[in-house]
Amino acid sequence: MNREIDDHKFCIIMCVNDREAMEEASYYINRLIIPEGYELEFLSVEDAVSMTSGYNEAMNSSNAKYKIYTHQDVFFINRNILSDLLRIFKDKDVGLIGMVGIPKLPENGVMLWNHSRLGALYCNNNYETWRSFFGTINGEFVEVEAIDGFFIASQYDIPWREDIFTGWDFYDVSQSFEFHKAGYKVVVPRQEDPWCFHDDGFLNLDNYYHYRRVLKDSYPEFFEGVERT
């Protein structure tokens, strides 16, 4: 689609199958402080067949330069998050920003919760809520190999790989790899307090290991010298 990109516009994109959760997330979106001279739109894709297909649909329908792909159970606690993203995106080599990431994926391709992660978030697992900080970020941001999909901000449009990731797992690592291949940085910002709350509850891992194999088969260059498992 040929469209003129609006470099003073943000678009928040969300795949939705629970309208009540979306409405709660929308409460926090509506409280965001929009930088002067900028516009914010919100696009929801209901009942998408996969995360990648839903994200592509919304990406292709918005002319916003800055897009935030997020889950329906993520709440933006930092009301100035848009200004903070703009500050980081002044570096035109930065393609993606995530709240949590990993400098190098382990050989099994799984971004383990406590395996050298960097970043911060508030989170909940149905039993308790807590604040998590991972590692130490000394500068404004740190480069990583992959970021967690609960929050992904971009300043460039690169198609999500809906041709191979047809479900709900590893789309975030795939997109991180796609941006690396295009020559862009993937980064995690320093957060004095977490910018987001992720109310993720229980995880569905029915197809997790299938898409882990898809990831490793599709991006062998990121696993060179690693014995396949």
KEPATI-206782 format. One line per field, with one value per residue: residue number from 1; residue in one letter; x, y, z of N, C-alpha, C, CB in turn. Coordinates in Angstrom, 2 decimals, decimal comma, padded with zeros to 5 digits. Glycine has a CB too. Example, Ala and Ser with C-alpha at 12.3 -4.5 7.8 and 13.67 -1.06 7.14 Angstrom:
2
n c(1	2)
res c(a	s)
npx c(013,19	012,85)
npy c(-005,69	-002,25)
npz c(007,80	007,08)
capx c(012,30	013,67)
capy c(-004,50	-001,06)
capz c(007,80	007,14)
cpx c(013,20	012,90)
cpy c(-003,30	000,03)
cpz c(007,80	007,87)
cbpx c(011,31	014,08)
cbpy c(-004,47	-000,60)
cbpz c(009,05	005,72)
This chain:
229
n c(1	2	3	4	5	6	7	8	9	10	11	12	13	14	15	16	17	18	19	20	21	22	23	24	25	26	27	28	29	30	31	32	33	34	35	36	37	38	39	40	41	42	43	44	45	46	47	48	49	50	51	52	53	54	55	56	57	58	59	60	61	62	63	64	65	66	67	68	69	70	71	72	73	74	75	76	77	78	79	80	81	82	83	84	85	86	87	88	89	90	91	92	93	94	95	96	97	98	99	100	101	102	103	104	105	106	107	108	109	110	111	112	113	114	115	116	117	118	119	120	121	122	123	124	125	126	127	128	129	130	131	132	133	134	135	136	137	138	139	140	141	142	143	144	145	146	147	148	149	150	151	152	153	154	155	156	157	158	159	160	161	162	163	164	165	166	167	168	169	170	171	172	173	174	175	176	177	178	179	180	181	182	183	184	185	186	187	188	189	190	191	192	193	194	195	196	197	198	199	200	201	202	203	204	205	206	207	208	209	210	211	212	213	214	215	216	217	218	219	220	221	222	223	224	225	226	227	228	229)
res c(m	n	r	e	i	d	d	h	k	f	c	i	i	m	c	v	n	d	r	e	a	m	e	e	a	s	y	y	i	n	r	l	i	i	p	e	g	y	e	l	e	f	l	s	v	e	d	a	v	s	m	t	s	g	y	n	e	a	m	n	s	s	n	a	k	y	k	i	y	t	h	q	d	v	f	f	i	n	r	n	i	l	s	d	l	l	r	i	f	k	d	k	d	v	g	l	i	g	m	v	g	i	p	k	l	p	e	n	g	v	m	l	w	n	h	s	r	l	g	a	l	y	c	n	n	n	y	e	t	w	r	s	f	f	g	t	i	n	g	e	f	v	e	v	e	a	i	d	g	f	f	i	a	s	q	y	d	i	p	w	r	e	d	i	f	t	g	w	d	f	y	d	v	s	q	s	f	e	f	h	k	a	g	y	k	v	v	v	p	r	q	e	d	p	w	c	f	h	d	d	g	f	l	n	l	d	n	y	y	h	y	r	r	v	l	k	d	s	y	p	e	f	f	e	g	v	e	r	t)
npx c(000,85	000,65	001,38	001,53	003,78	003,18	005,12	004,62	002,97	001,59	000,71	-001,11	-001,29	-003,21	-004,00	-007,07	-009,10	-010,64	-012,76	-013,23	-010,74	-009,36	-010,68	-009,88	-007,12	-007,31	-008,06	-005,66	-004,25	-005,71	-004,95	-002,44	000,16	000,28	002,82	003,46	002,16	001,92	000,03	-002,18	-003,34	-005,48	-005,61	-007,45	-007,43	-009,68	-010,11	-007,99	-006,22	-003,66	-000,90	000,94	-000,45	-002,55	-001,11	000,17	-002,08	-003,05	-000,76	-000,49	-002,68	-002,34	-000,86	000,98	004,19	005,37	004,83	003,22	003,14	001,21	000,01	-003,33	-003,49	-001,73	-000,73	-000,10	001,92	003,70	003,04	004,30	005,37	005,35	006,85	009,26	009,86	010,17	012,49	014,44	014,16	015,29	017,76	018,34	019,10	017,95	015,58	013,62	012,04	011,84	010,45	011,61	014,36	016,87	020,35	021,65	020,27	019,85	021,10	018,90	016,98	015,02	013,73	014,42	012,97	014,71	017,18	019,73	018,29	017,34	015,96	012,68	009,57	006,21	004,44	002,07	000,88	-001,55	-001,53	000,07	001,39	004,20	007,22	009,67	013,09	015,62	018,96	021,46	021,26	023,24	023,46	021,25	019,86	020,12	021,55	020,06	019,55	017,01	013,59	010,91	007,53	005,37	005,42	006,26	007,82	008,11	009,88	009,95	008,43	008,38	007,43	005,62	006,32	004,08	003,87	005,27	005,08	002,39	000,85	000,94	003,36	006,84	006,83	007,78	010,55	011,21	010,54	012,40	014,75	014,29	014,50	017,16	018,38	017,74	019,41	019,00	018,98	017,97	016,52	016,52	015,19	016,62	014,94	013,78	011,61	009,34	007,85	005,58	002,81	002,23	-000,30	-000,33	-001,15	-001,99	000,00	-000,30	001,05	000,74	001,58	004,14	006,71	006,73	006,86	009,25	011,02	010,46	011,49	014,27	014,85	014,28	015,96	018,85	021,29	021,42	021,92	024,30	026,88	025,72	024,52	021,68	018,60)
npy c(-001,20	002,15	004,92	008,05	008,59	009,70	011,53	012,60	011,13	008,62	005,17	002,86	-000,57	-003,50	-006,89	-008,44	-010,49	-010,33	-008,20	-006,88	-006,88	-005,31	-002,87	-002,15	-001,84	000,28	002,37	003,18	003,91	006,14	007,94	008,74	011,13	013,12	014,09	017,51	018,62	016,15	013,21	010,64	007,42	004,55	001,20	-001,73	-005,21	-007,60	-011,00	-012,10	-014,38	-014,98	-013,59	-012,26	-011,87	-010,22	-007,99	-007,19	-006,48	-004,21	-002,59	-002,03	-000,46	001,91	005,14	006,05	006,94	006,03	003,11	001,13	-002,03	-004,05	-006,10	-007,08	-007,24	-005,48	-002,62	000,80	002,32	004,44	007,61	009,36	007,92	008,09	010,39	009,55	007,42	008,81	010,25	008,25	007,26	009,27	008,51	007,33	004,85	003,10	000,67	-000,94	-000,89	-002,38	-003,33	-005,31	-007,41	-009,55	-009,96	-012,00	-014,79	-017,95	-021,25	-022,88	-021,23	-020,07	-017,38	-017,24	-016,51	-015,59	-015,53	-013,80	-011,53	-008,11	-005,05	-003,92	-004,38	-004,29	-007,08	-009,84	-012,96	-014,21	-015,01	-013,27	-009,91	-008,17	-006,16	-006,15	-006,01	-006,38	-007,07	-004,46	-001,31	001,07	003,30	005,36	003,48	-000,02	-002,22	-005,19	-008,68	-009,73	-008,86	-008,90	-009,69	-008,36	-005,64	-003,74	-001,28	000,57	002,43	002,10	000,38	-002,96	-005,94	-008,34	-011,78	-013,45	-015,56	-017,72	-017,72	-018,58	-018,53	-017,76	-017,51	-016,70	-014,74	-012,28	-012,58	-013,30	-010,88	-009,17	-010,30	-009,81	-007,03	-006,70	-007,93	-006,07	-004,07	-002,48	-001,28	-003,06	-002,37	-001,87	000,32	002,23	002,13	003,85	003,34	000,71	000,96	-000,28	-002,44	-005,85	-007,96	-010,93	-013,51	-016,97	-018,96	-020,10	-022,83	-024,54	-024,69	-023,88	-025,11	-026,03	-023,63	-022,70	-024,42	-023,64	-021,05	-021,52	-022,96	-021,07	-018,93	-019,55	-018,23	-016,85	-018,74	-019,95	-022,29	-023,41	-026,23	-027,93	-028,37)
npz c(000,00	-000,95	000,87	002,49	004,99	008,24	010,22	012,65	014,20	016,28	016,55	018,32	018,47	018,72	019,15	019,71	021,73	023,89	025,00	027,40	028,66	026,80	027,11	029,66	029,22	027,45	029,09	030,28	028,00	027,18	029,08	028,50	027,99	025,29	023,13	022,26	019,21	018,11	017,17	018,28	017,56	017,92	017,15	017,02	016,43	016,00	016,89	015,32	013,16	013,74	015,60	013,97	011,55	012,35	013,25	010,86	009,34	010,74	010,71	007,99	007,57	008,81	008,74	010,51	011,67	014,00	015,66	018,09	019,21	021,12	023,89	024,83	027,54	028,68	030,44	030,22	032,33	032,60	031,92	030,24	028,20	025,40	024,75	025,81	024,11	021,69	022,23	022,29	019,70	018,25	017,50	014,50	013,75	015,47	015,43	016,73	019,92	023,05	026,23	027,74	027,14	025,60	025,53	024,06	022,64	024,25	023,38	022,96	021,97	023,53	025,33	028,29	031,50	033,58	032,38	031,78	031,06	030,23	031,38	032,50	034,28	035,59	036,74	036,71	037,87	038,31	040,95	042,39	042,33	041,11	040,97	038,52	037,82	035,45	035,16	034,57	033,15	031,90	030,20	028,15	026,75	025,86	023,51	022,22	021,33	021,00	021,77	024,20	023,39	024,64	024,51	021,84	020,12	017,12	014,56	011,92	009,18	008,83	007,39	009,34	009,88	008,81	007,15	008,14	010,93	012,26	014,47	017,92	019,13	019,43	017,49	018,26	018,65	016,06	014,69	015,84	014,80	012,07	011,95	012,73	010,52	008,61	009,27	011,51	014,94	017,85	020,87	024,48	026,87	029,61	032,66	035,34	036,93	036,16	032,92	032,06	032,88	032,98	032,82	032,74	033,55	033,17	030,92	027,56	026,16	024,04	021,31	021,46	021,30	018,72	017,22	018,16	016,88	014,24	014,34	014,72	012,42	010,47	010,86	010,71	010,76	013,12	014,92	014,44	014,78	016,95	018,50	017,39	019,11)
capx c(000,00	001,40	000,77	002,50	003,98	003,05	006,16	004,17	001,82	001,74	-000,42	-001,04	-001,91	-003,50	-004,89	-008,05	-010,16	-011,29	-013,06	-013,10	-009,31	-009,01	-011,22	-009,00	-005,90	-007,64	-008,07	-004,29	-003,91	-006,37	-004,30	-001,10	000,44	000,70	003,75	002,90	002,33	001,78	-001,30	-002,20	-004,50	-005,50	-006,22	-007,58	-007,77	-010,41	-010,13	-006,99	-005,86	-002,32	-000,40	001,60	-001,44	-003,24	-000,20	000,33	-003,32	-003,09	000,39	-000,74	-003,82	-001,99	000,25	001,81	005,60	005,70	003,81	003,42	002,42	001,13	-001,01	-004,55	-003,34	-000,61	-001,17	001,00	002,01	004,44	002,19	005,16	006,08	005,50	008,00	010,46	010,16	010,68	013,87	015,29	014,07	016,12	018,79	017,64	019,50	017,11	014,37	012,64	012,23	011,05	010,64	012,45	015,03	017,98	021,49	021,92	019,42	020,55	021,12	017,59	016,10	013,98	014,09	014,06	012,62	015,83	018,40	020,45	017,40	017,55	014,74	011,85	008,12	005,34	003,77	001,13	000,69	-002,81	-001,38	000,71	001,91	005,50	008,03	010,87	014,18	016,56	020,25	021,75	021,43	023,94	023,15	019,82	019,32	021,12	021,20	019,79	019,28	015,57	012,77	009,68	006,45	004,27	005,51	007,25	007,64	008,94	009,77	009,97	007,51	008,90	006,33	005,71	006,43	002,87	003,99	005,84	004,61	000,94	000,21	001,06	004,65	008,10	006,68	008,58	011,95	011,30	010,58	013,70	015,72	014,04	015,06	018,62	018,76	017,58	020,46	018,56	019,21	016,85	017,03	015,71	015,55	016,76	013,69	013,92	010,46	008,82	006,93	004,39	002,33	001,77	-001,20	-000,33	-001,84	-001,45	000,51	-000,69	002,26	000,36	002,37	005,38	007,92	006,66	007,36	010,67	011,69	010,32	012,45	015,64	014,98	014,13	017,03	020,04	022,43	021,44	022,25	025,49	027,77	024,94	023,93	020,22	017,93)
capy c(000,00	003,40	005,90	009,01	008,37	010,88	011,38	013,19	010,32	007,31	004,25	001,72	-001,70	-004,57	-007,99	-008,50	-011,51	-010,11	-006,76	-006,33	-006,61	-004,18	-001,65	-001,77	-001,32	001,57	003,39	003,69	004,58	007,45	008,82	009,08	012,51	013,13	015,20	018,62	018,52	014,76	012,61	009,24	006,62	003,20	000,22	-003,09	-006,24	-008,62	-012,39	-012,37	-015,79	-015,07	-012,28	-011,62	-011,43	-009,08	-006,85	-006,73	-005,81	-002,88	-001,83	-001,58	000,47	003,15	005,90	006,56	006,54	005,32	002,13	000,37	-003,30	-004,44	-007,09	-006,54	-007,27	-004,60	-001,29	001,77	003,03	005,68	008,47	010,07	006,90	008,51	011,30	008,76	006,70	009,78	010,59	007,14	007,15	010,28	007,70	006,74	003,45	002,30	000,25	-001,46	-000,68	-003,25	-003,07	-006,39	-008,09	-010,42	-009,64	-013,12	-015,94	-019,21	-022,15	-023,49	-020,25	-019,64	-016,21	-017,62	-015,38	-015,08	-015,83	-012,63	-010,51	-006,72	-004,26	-003,82	-004,37	-004,83	-008,24	-010,56	-014,34	-014,66	-015,21	-012,11	-008,86	-007,73	-005,32	-006,88	-005,36	-007,37	-006,53	-003,04	-000,55	002,27	004,42	005,60	002,20	-001,04	-003,06	-006,59	-009,49	-009,93	-008,25	-009,58	-009,16	-007,65	-004,25	-003,54	000,00	000,67	003,66	001,68	-000,72	-004,18	-006,92	-009,45	-013,00	-014,26	-016,74	-018,85	-017,69	-018,58	-018,67	-016,70	-017,66	-016,40	-013,63	-011,16	-012,86	-013,20	-009,49	-008,66	-010,77	-009,13	-005,68	-006,85	-008,22	-004,83	-003,15	-001,60	-001,68	-003,46	-001,86	-001,79	001,56	002,25	002,54	004,02	002,54	000,08	001,77	-001,06	-003,54	-006,96	-008,82	-012,03	-014,70	-018,26	-019,01	-021,24	-023,29	-025,67	-024,73	-023,14	-025,80	-026,05	-022,37	-022,62	-025,09	-022,75	-019,96	-021,97	-023,34	-019,91	-017,95	-020,31	-017,34	-016,41	-019,91	-020,58	-022,88	-023,92	-027,54	-027,86	-029,21)
capz c(000,00	-000,99	001,76	003,01	006,42	009,11	011,23	013,91	014,59	016,92	016,46	019,22	017,77	019,67	018,77	020,81	021,81	025,18	024,97	028,75	028,86	025,94	027,70	030,78	028,62	026,84	030,15	030,42	026,75	027,16	030,06	028,04	027,62	023,88	022,88	021,51	017,76	017,70	017,18	018,71	017,20	018,50	016,27	017,55	015,46	016,76	016,43	014,29	013,10	014,34	016,00	012,85	010,55	012,93	013,26	009,48	008,93	011,34	010,23	006,63	007,52	009,52	008,18	011,60	011,66	015,25	015,98	019,32	019,18	022,52	024,21	025,44	029,00	029,06	030,83	030,16	033,61	032,36	031,09	029,29	027,43	024,01	024,70	026,06	022,88	020,71	022,58	021,85	018,25	017,59	016,87	013,36	013,62	016,35	014,74	017,67	021,36	023,90	027,65	028,24	026,03	025,95	024,66	023,17	022,94	024,52	022,24	022,70	021,35	024,45	026,13	029,65	032,35	034,36	031,66	031,27	030,51	030,60	031,31	033,70	034,12	036,62	036,17	037,55	037,40	038,92	042,39	043,00	041,45	041,58	040,09	038,13	037,12	034,94	034,79	034,76	031,92	032,34	029,32	027,92	026,30	025,57	022,36	022,53	020,15	020,86	022,81	024,55	022,58	025,30	024,08	020,77	019,43	015,92	013,77	010,52	008,90	008,23	007,53	010,27	009,10	008,95	006,30	008,89	012,32	012,06	015,77	018,92	019,79	018,76	016,54	018,74	018,34	014,60	014,26	016,25	013,81	010,80	012,06	012,69	009,14	007,85	009,68	012,59	016,33	018,71	022,14	025,70	027,56	031,07	033,31	036,79	037,34	034,95	032,13	031,73	033,72	032,15	033,60	031,78	034,04	032,73	029,56	026,73	025,48	023,20	020,07	021,74	020,83	017,26	016,68	018,47	015,76	013,08	014,53	014,50	011,02	009,60	011,09	011,12	010,96	014,51	015,74	013,88	015,77	018,06	018,24	017,42	020,11)
cpx c(000,88	000,68	001,87	002,59	003,92	004,05	005,86	002,95	002,26	000,51	-000,17	-001,88	-002,04	-004,39	-005,78	-008,96	-010,91	-011,55	-012,95	-011,65	-008,89	-009,49	-010,38	-007,69	-006,13	-007,68	-006,69	-003,83	-004,48	-005,76	-002,90	-000,99	001,01	001,63	003,11	003,20	002,19	000,34	-001,16	-003,47	-004,36	-006,26	-006,26	-007,99	-008,41	-010,36	-009,20	-006,62	-004,46	-001,90	000,19	000,60	-002,21	-002,37	000,02	-000,90	-003,36	-001,95	000,12	-001,89	-003,52	-000,81	001,16	003,25	005,91	004,55	004,21	002,53	002,41	000,00	-002,20	-004,48	-002,14	-001,15	000,04	000,99	002,69	003,64	002,99	005,89	006,27	006,69	009,30	010,85	010,74	012,14	014,83	015,30	014,76	017,34	018,11	018,05	018,69	015,82	013,27	013,05	011,30	011,34	011,56	013,08	016,18	019,14	021,80	021,04	020,27	020,37	019,78	016,58	015,04	014,49	013,64	013,90	013,83	017,18	018,96	019,54	017,80	016,22	013,96	010,38	007,47	004,62	002,93	000,96	-000,54	-002,72	-000,77	001,17	003,24	006,18	009,33	011,84	015,17	017,85	020,39	021,98	022,01	023,63	021,65	019,11	020,47	020,63	021,04	019,55	017,78	014,84	011,49	008,50	005,34	004,26	006,62	006,91	008,59	008,82	009,91	009,01	008,25	007,84	006,64	005,61	005,22	002,90	004,51	005,41	003,10	000,17	000,53	002,40	005,79	007,98	007,57	010,06	012,17	011,40	011,87	014,76	015,54	014,62	016,59	019,08	018,65	018,59	020,10	018,91	017,88	017,30	016,00	016,13	015,86	015,48	013,94	012,79	009,90	007,78	005,61	004,08	001,77	001,00	-001,41	-000,97	-001,18	-001,04	000,01	000,51	001,99	001,25	003,75	006,59	007,91	007,27	008,80	011,48	011,62	011,33	013,86	015,87	014,99	015,27	018,31	021,24	022,54	021,79	023,47	026,39	027,06	024,33	022,42	019,65	016,47)
cpy c(001,24	004,42	006,80	008,85	009,69	010,73	012,13	012,43	009,00	006,47	003,09	000,60	-002,88	-005,63	-008,31	-009,72	-011,41	-008,61	-006,12	-005,99	-005,40	-002,87	-001,19	-001,20	000,07	002,69	004,01	004,40	005,99	008,43	009,24	010,56	012,52	014,32	016,27	018,45	017,11	014,29	011,14	008,57	005,23	002,28	-001,13	-004,02	-007,39	-009,98	-012,64	-013,85	-016,03	-013,67	-011,55	-011,10	-010,22	-007,83	-006,31	-005,97	-004,38	-002,01	-001,23	-000,60	001,79	003,82	006,48	006,07	005,66	004,40	001,37	-000,87	-003,85	-005,43	-006,42	-006,54	-006,48	-003,20	-000,36	002,62	004,38	006,56	009,24	009,11	007,33	009,44	010,53	007,95	007,63	010,11	009,50	007,03	008,29	009,63	006,92	005,31	002,53	001,96	-000,18	-001,13	-001,64	-002,94	-004,10	-007,09	-008,93	-010,15	-010,74	-014,28	-017,15	-020,17	-022,80	-022,50	-019,68	-018,48	-016,45	-016,39	-014,77	-015,35	-014,56	-011,59	-009,12	-005,98	-004,29	-003,89	-004,71	-006,02	-008,97	-011,97	-015,00	-014,81	-013,99	-011,14	-008,40	-006,85	-006,03	-005,96	-006,44	-006,68	-005,05	-002,40	000,80	003,49	004,62	004,34	001,25	-001,85	-004,51	-007,35	-009,64	-009,29	-009,05	-008,89	-008,44	-006,17	-004,15	-002,23	000,06	002,06	003,37	000,50	-001,84	-005,25	-007,98	-010,75	-013,92	-015,51	-017,95	-018,88	-017,47	-018,75	-017,47	-016,75	-017,28	-015,36	-012,46	-011,36	-012,77	-011,75	-008,81	-009,04	-010,05	-007,71	-005,72	-007,07	-006,98	-003,77	-002,21	-002,18	-002,09	-003,18	-001,96	-000,54	001,33	002,81	002,65	003,29	001,92	000,95	001,05	-002,09	-004,61	-007,93	-010,12	-013,31	-015,99	-018,20	-020,26	-021,65	-024,44	-025,82	-024,10	-023,81	-026,00	-024,77	-022,09	-023,28	-024,24	-021,62	-020,40	-022,39	-022,13	-018,91	-018,67	-019,41	-016,83	-017,55	-020,65	-021,08	-023,45	-025,26	-027,45	-028,82	-029,35)
cpz c(000,00	-000,12	002,29	004,51	007,16	010,25	012,52	014,43	015,19	016,64	017,42	018,62	018,73	019,04	019,97	020,66	023,13	025,29	026,35	029,05	028,04	026,55	028,89	030,25	028,03	027,86	030,30	029,16	026,72	028,15	029,62	027,70	026,20	023,66	022,00	020,02	017,22	017,85	017,60	018,24	017,81	017,55	016,96	016,42	016,23	016,07	015,25	014,31	013,67	014,75	014,81	011,81	011,07	012,92	011,84	009,01	009,46	010,83	008,86	006,51	008,22	008,84	009,26	011,46	012,85	015,62	017,24	019,25	020,60	022,73	024,88	026,96	029,48	029,32	030,87	031,44	033,44	031,40	030,04	028,35	025,97	023,83	024,91	024,82	021,82	020,98	022,10	020,33	017,51	016,95	015,74	013,09	014,52	015,62	015,67	019,09	022,09	025,35	028,31	027,04	026,54	025,00	023,65	023,59	023,27	023,37	021,96	022,12	022,26	025,30	027,57	030,54	033,05	033,69	031,02	030,63	030,98	030,47	032,60	033,33	035,45	035,99	037,21	036,99	038,01	040,43	043,09	041,92	042,00	040,53	039,80	037,41	036,71	034,54	035,08	033,41	032,30	031,49	029,18	027,47	026,04	024,37	022,80	021,23	019,92	022,03	023,00	023,88	023,30	024,96	023,05	020,07	018,25	015,31	012,27	010,36	008,18	008,44	008,57	009,47	009,31	008,08	007,07	010,36	012,30	013,36	016,66	019,66	018,85	017,65	016,94	018,44	016,83	014,15	014,68	015,23	012,48	010,82	012,07	011,25	008,26	008,28	010,81	013,97	016,97	020,13	023,26	026,44	029,04	031,66	034,82	037,50	036,07	034,24	031,87	032,81	032,80	033,03	032,83	032,26	033,58	031,26	028,84	025,89	024,51	021,97	020,23	021,11	019,32	016,69	017,10	017,36	014,50	013,16	014,17	013,06	010,09	009,73	011,53	011,40	012,39	015,47	015,20	014,98	016,96	017,68	018,38	018,42	019,76)
cbpx c(-000,96	001,55	000,01	002,12	005,33	001,59	007,48	003,83	000,90	001,99	-000,62	-001,54	-001,08	-004,16	-004,07	-008,89	-009,56	-010,40	-014,45	-013,65	-008,46	-009,60	-012,67	-008,73	-005,38	-008,98	-008,53	-003,33	-004,41	-007,84	-004,22	-000,71	001,43	-000,54	005,04	003,46	003,65	002,73	-001,99	-002,05	-004,66	-006,16	-005,47	-008,60	-006,51	-011,87	-011,55	-005,72	-005,94	-001,29	000,64	002,57	-002,42	-003,67	001,15	000,60	-004,54	-003,04	001,63	-001,00	-005,04	-001,66	-000,27	001,23	006,52	005,99	003,58	003,10	003,08	000,94	-000,43	-005,75	-003,22	000,48	-001,89	000,88	002,77	005,85	001,43	006,18	005,32	004,21	007,86	010,23	008,91	009,84	014,01	014,82	012,62	016,57	019,50	017,88	020,98	016,82	014,68	012,49	011,94	011,33	009,31	011,64	015,52	017,56	022,72	023,42	018,48	020,04	022,14	017,03	015,45	013,54	013,45	015,11	011,59	015,83	018,16	021,46	015,95	018,64	013,89	012,15	007,68	004,32	004,79	-000,23	001,93	-003,24	-000,51	001,90	000,90	006,39	008,28	010,51	014,87	015,95	020,49	022,98	020,07	025,43	023,77	019,62	018,43	021,37	022,27	018,57	019,92	015,22	012,44	009,49	005,87	004,35	005,78	007,25	007,88	008,54	010,85	011,41	006,31	010,29	006,05	004,59	007,72	001,64	004,90	007,34	005,33	000,56	000,65	-000,07	004,83	008,67	005,22	008,37	012,37	010,10	009,38	014,08	015,59	012,53	014,54	019,08	017,89	016,16	020,87	017,06	019,87	016,46	017,46	015,87	014,43	018,01	012,54	013,92	009,36	008,22	007,58	004,58	001,25	002,95	-002,57	001,04	-003,28	-002,49	002,04	-001,93	003,30	-001,08	001,61	005,59	008,06	005,20	006,47	010,97	011,06	008,88	012,40	015,97	013,85	012,83	016,60	020,41	022,35	020,10	021,05	026,25	028,74	023,84	024,50	019,65	018,09)
cbpy c(000,01	003,91	005,21	010,46	007,66	011,04	011,86	014,70	010,08	007,46	003,73	002,09	-002,11	-004,00	-009,27	-007,21	-012,92	-010,64	-006,54	-007,32	-007,84	-004,37	-001,86	-002,98	-002,28	001,49	002,76	002,54	003,77	007,28	008,12	008,23	013,19	013,21	014,69	019,98	019,05	013,87	012,72	009,13	006,53	003,21	000,12	-003,14	-006,73	-008,19	-012,78	-011,49	-016,30	-015,71	-012,42	-012,59	-012,57	-009,39	-007,24	-007,91	-006,59	-002,97	-002,72	-002,77	-000,18	002,85	007,02	006,13	007,76	006,32	001,16	001,23	-004,32	-003,21	-008,18	-007,35	-008,71	-004,57	-001,33	002,67	002,18	005,38	009,45	010,92	005,58	009,19	012,41	007,82	006,01	011,05	010,78	005,81	007,09	011,36	006,73	007,58	003,30	003,05	-000,86	-002,97	000,82	-004,71	-003,05	-007,40	-007,09	-011,92	-009,37	-013,53	-016,25	-019,84	-023,21	-024,08	-020,84	-020,82	-014,92	-018,55	-015,80	-015,70	-016,92	-013,07	-010,79	-006,06	-004,76	-002,52	-005,36	-003,74	-009,20	-009,82	-015,17	-015,97	-016,43	-012,54	-007,67	-008,95	-003,92	-008,07	-004,26	-008,15	-006,77	-002,84	-000,39	002,03	004,21	006,70	002,36	-001,96	-002,95	-006,74	-010,86	-011,42	-006,79	-009,62	-010,24	-007,83	-003,28	-004,75	001,21	-000,40	004,68	001,29	-000,22	-004,60	-007,58	-009,37	-013,74	-013,43	-016,44	-018,80	-016,56	-019,68	-019,96	-016,80	-019,10	-017,66	-013,18	-010,97	-014,27	-013,88	-008,73	-009,18	-012,28	-009,08	-004,98	-008,03	-009,34	-004,29	-002,36	-001,36	-000,54	-005,00	-000,42	-003,08	002,57	003,10	001,52	005,53	003,41	-001,27	002,15	-001,76	-003,04	-007,67	-008,12	-012,32	-014,69	-019,38	-018,97	-020,89	-023,73	-025,53	-024,03	-023,01	-027,13	-026,22	-021,23	-023,30	-026,46	-022,18	-019,44	-023,12	-024,28	-019,22	-016,91	-021,32	-016,17	-015,81	-020,85	-019,60	-021,87	-022,93	-028,62	-028,14	-028,63)
cbpz c(001,23	-002,45	002,92	002,62	006,68	009,66	010,67	013,72	013,39	018,44	015,00	020,66	016,52	020,94	018,32	020,87	021,65	026,38	024,42	029,79	028,48	024,55	028,13	031,69	027,53	026,12	031,50	030,76	025,54	027,47	031,40	026,84	028,64	022,93	022,23	022,03	017,38	018,51	015,77	020,23	015,66	019,93	014,93	018,72	014,64	016,96	016,05	014,50	011,66	013,36	017,12	012,19	010,21	014,35	013,88	008,55	009,43	012,86	010,17	005,76	008,15	010,99	007,29	012,96	011,66	016,40	014,80	020,59	018,17	023,42	025,11	024,99	029,48	027,94	032,22	028,89	034,64	031,77	031,96	030,04	027,48	023,52	025,75	027,25	022,35	020,73	024,10	022,48	017,85	018,59	017,90	012,12	013,93	017,69	013,80	017,50	021,78	023,60	028,36	029,12	024,99	025,91	025,50	023,20	021,76	025,82	022,46	023,98	020,19	025,35	025,56	030,24	033,38	035,75	030,59	030,27	030,91	029,70	030,19	034,46	033,02	037,16	035,56	037,65	037,71	038,31	042,66	043,88	041,31	041,93	040,72	037,24	038,01	033,74	033,34	035,69	031,14	032,34	027,97	026,88	025,03	026,80	021,26	023,49	020,29	020,78	022,46	026,08	021,85	026,81	025,29	019,75	020,40	014,88	014,21	010,06	008,05	008,86	006,20	011,37	009,46	008,62	005,13	008,81	013,15	011,09	016,46	019,91	020,30	018,18	016,45	020,23	018,86	013,95	014,84	017,65	013,61	010,51	013,32	013,58	008,58	008,01	008,54	012,49	017,12	018,50	021,98	026,60	027,41	031,52	033,01	037,16	038,11	035,29	030,81	030,38	034,75	031,44	033,89	031,38	033,58	032,94	029,56	025,81	026,50	022,76	018,96	023,23	021,53	016,78	017,12	019,83	015,51	012,99	015,97	015,43	010,64	009,90	012,15	010,06	010,01	014,90	015,81	012,99	016,22	018,47	019,21	016,05	021,54)
